[in-house]
Amino acid sequence: MKTWIMLAAIVLTFGAASGAFAGSSVFTPPLSAQLAPTPSPEAAGPAPGAFTGGSDWLAGWDVSLDGRVGVPSGSVRVGEKPVKGTELGLHNDLGMAVSEVLEASLGYHLTPRDAIRLTYLQYFLNGSTTINQSFTYNGQFYDPGRVTSSLGFNWLSLAYERVLFALPNGGSLTGSAGVRYVSLDAVVRGNHEDFYRQELPVPIVGLRLIYPIDQRWALAADVSGGGLPRVDSLRQEGGTVYLNQTHADGGVSLTYAITPTLQAHAGYHLTYFLQHEKSHEDDNRFELIDNGLQFGLNFRF
C-alpha cells in the first residue's frame, strides 16, 4: 500500500511536469561536454551541464525517490539449541505474495565526475496464511494454524561514486564503492528474532551504465553487490556469533527527461539478500530473492 501511494504521487508529478513543459525543447548536453575543460567562469560563464539552480547552496545536490513492487521468494530459519528451527518459505509457507520497497537517496556532486551518496531503503514483507503442519521458530514449537509474519527490514548506505568512462554518444559508466548497514527484525507469530543485533557494515561496490537514445530518452543498467565471509560479529550469544552476509542487486530501466533537471524512470529490478548468523546457541538464516518492477523520479538542483 505504501508503494502504491508513492506511485500515485510520482504519476501526478510526472503528469504535472509533462503538461508544464509540453512542447518545450529540452537539450541535455552529452557527458563528454560536461567533462570537457572550459575557460574560466569569468570569461565563458557556466560550463555546459554544470550544476546550477535557483540557490547557490543547492547547486550540486540531487535527490531520488523510488518504489518497487515485487514477487518475493526465499526462506527464513531461526533455531535456538537444542531446538532446530524449521525452514519456512516466504511465499509457500508464510504467504508473502508481494513485496514493497521505498528507497530515497541524496547525492552531492563534488565535481562533474565525483559524488557522495546517502541512501535509505525500506523493505515491506508481510504475510498471513494457514500452515497445515507444526513448526519450530526461535526455540518455540507451534501447532498448525493461522500464521502472520513480518520480515521487513531497512538499510542505510553511504557510497562514493565516480564517472569511469564518458561515452562518445553522451553516455557514461559510473563506478561506486561504499558500505551498507542492514536492520532486520524477523517476526513470526509475534516471536521476534533480532538479526540486527549481530549486524556489521557490509562493503558494497557497483557499476551503472547510461546509454542515451535521444535528447529525452535513455537506457540505464546497474549492478551492485558485496558481502562478508564468515566473520566474528564481535557479539556473544551462547558463544561467539559468526556472521555471513551477501548482497546483490541489478536492474535495467528506461529513463525520460521531463525537464533538464527532472527525470522519471521505470524498469525491472532483482534483489538478492542473505544473512546467516551462527553460534553454539543459535543458527539463524534469512534469504530473499525478489523480482520486481521499479519506478521513480530523480531531481538535480
N, C-alpha and C positions, 0 to 999 in steps of 0.2 A: 504493500500500500504506500509506503514512504516513497518508493522509487516511482510509482505512477504519479504521485503528486508532483515530484520533481520533473517528470517527463512533461506533464501538463504545463508547468512553468516554463520549461525550455521551449515547448512548441509555441506558447504565447509570445515569448521573447523573440523567437525566430520570425514569427508572423509579423509582429510589430516592426522589427528591424527591416524585414524584407519590404514591407509596404513603404516605410520611410525612405528607403534607398532604391526603390524600384525605378528602373530606367537610368540610374546613375552609372557612370563608367568607373569601375574600380580597377586601379592599377597597383599590383603588388610587385615591387622590384625583385628581380632574382637575387638569391642569396649571394651569388658571386659579386653582384653590385654592392650589396650591403657590406661585404667584407673587403672590398677593394680600397686601397689607400685613397684619401681625399685631401684636398688642400685644407689649409687652416680654416676654422669656422668663420673667422673674421673675413676671409677672402671669398669663401664659397657658400657660407651658410650651412645648415644641417645636411649631413650626408644622406643619400637615398636610403630609406629603410631604417634610419636612426630612430631611437625611441624618443618620441615627442608626445606631449599631451598638454592638457589644459593647465596642469600644475607641475612645476618642475620636480617637486618631491615625489611625484608618482612616476616620473619617467624611469623606464627600465623595468617596471613591475608587470607581471601578468598573473591572471587568476583563471583557474579552470574548475568547472563543476561537471561531474559525470555521474551517470546512473547506469546500472546494469540489471537485467533480468535473465536468470539462467536456469538450467536444469542440473541440479547437483547430484553427484554420486560419491561413493566413498564409504567410510565406516568410522566408528568410534568404539574404543575398548578401554574400560577403566577397571583395573584389578587391584585388589589390596590383599596381599597374602595373609592367610593361606587360601583365600577365595580367588580363583581366577576369573577375570571379567569375561563376559560374553561379547563377542564381536557383533555389533549392531550396524546393519547397513543403513545409511542415511535415508535412502529412498525406499527400499523394500521393507525394512523393519520399523523405521521411525516416521515414515510417511512424509518425508520432506520432498515435495514435488517441485517447489520453486524456490530459488534464491533471489535475494535482492541486495544490491550494493549501492552505496552512495560514496563518492570519492571527491575530495576537494584538494586542490593544490595551489600553492602560492610560490611564484618564482621571481627572482631578482637577477637581471642580466647585468653582470659586471662589465662585460664587453659584448660586442655583437656575436662573439664566439662562446663566451663563458657565462654560466649561470649557476645559481644555487637554488634548489627547490625543496620545499617542505610539503609533504603530502599526508593527508589523513584519510583513512578508508574505514568504512563501517560495513560489516557483513551481517545480513539478517538471514538466519537459518532456523526456521521454526517448523515443528511437525506435531501432528496429533493423529493417532491411529490406534487400532486394536491389535495387540500381539497375541497370537494363539499358543505361545509356548512360554514357559518360565525362563527367566534370565537373571544374571547377576550383574550388578553395576556398583562399583566403588565399595565392594565388600558387603553389599546388601543383596538379598535374594528376593525376587519379585515373581508373583504368580501371573499367569496370563490375564490380560485385561487391557483397559484403556491406558495409553501412554502418551503424555505430552512431553515435548523436549524443546530445548533452546540451545543451539550450538553456535550462536552468533559470536563474532569476535571483531576486534578492530586492530588496526596497526598504524604506526606513525613512522614515516620515512624521511630521511634527510639525505640529499644527494647533490653531487657536483656534476654538472653537465658541460660538455664541450663539443662544438662542431668539429668533427674529424675531417670531413670532406665536403666541399661545396661543388655540387654537380653543375655541368655546363648549362643545363636547362633551368637552373634556379633552384633545384632540389638540394637536399642536404642529408648527410649521415651524421647523427649525433650519438656520442657515447656518454654513459653515465656510470658513476660509482658512488656508493653510499652505504648506509646502514638502515635496518628496519627492526622495529620492536613490536611484537605481537602480544595482545592481551586476549586470551581465550578462557572463558569460563563455561565448561560443558555441563549442562543441566538436563538430567533425565529423571522424570517423575519427582521433581523437586530436589533431587540429590545433586549437589554441586561438586564438580571437580575443577579446582582452580589451576589449570595448566600455567597460567601467567606467573605463578609463584616460582617456577623453575626457568622462566624465560631469560634469554640473553639477547643482546643486539646481534643481528644477523647481517653479514656483508652481502650486498646486492650489486650486480653490475648489469648494464643493459645497452641496447642499441635501438635507435629509432631512425627510420628512413622516410623522407618526404619526397614524393615524386609528383611535380605539378603536371596537370593535364592541360589546363589553360590558366587564364588570369584569376579565375574564381575557384575552379575545381582542382583537387589534388588527391592522390592516393597516399595513405600512411600505413606503415607496418612497424611494429615494435616487438621486441622480445627482451625479457629480463629474467634474472634468476640468481640464486645464491643458496647458501645454506651453511650448516655446521655439521662436521662429522661427530662421532660420539665423543662428547667433551664433558668435563666436570662442570656442572651448573653452579658450583660453589654453594649449593644448598644441601641440607641434611634432612632426610625424612626416612627413618629406618635405615640409615646409612647414607653414603654419598649418592646423590641423584645425578645420573648421566643423561645428557640431552642430545638428541639427534634431530635436525630440522632441515627441511628442504622447501624452497620456493621456486616456482616457475610461472611466468606469465607471458602471454603472447597474443597478438591481435592484428587485425587488418581493418581499415576503415576508409571511408570516403569523406573528405572534408570540403566545406563550401565557405568561401569568404563572403559573408554578408556585407561587411564593410572592411576597410583596410585594417581595422583593429579587432573585429569580432568575427570569429569563425564557429561554425557548427560542424559536428561530425557524428557519424553513425557507422556501426560495423559489428564485427564478431570478436569475442574475447574468450580466451581459455585461461583458467586459473588452476594451478596445482599447488597444494599446501599439505605438508606432512610434519607433524610434531610427535616425537616419541620420547618419553621420559621413563627411566627405569632405575630402580634401586632395589635393595634387599626386601623392601616392603611393598613398593608399587611397581606396576607395569602398565603404563597408560599410553594409548596411541590414538591419534586423530588424523584422518586422511580425507582430503577434499579434492574432488575433480569436478570442475564446474565449466560447462559450455554455455555461453550467454550472448545476448545482444547488448551492445553498448551504444550510448548516445550522450551527447554533452555539448558544452559551449566553452570557448576559450576567449578571454578578452585581454588585450595587451594595451597598457596605458601608454 
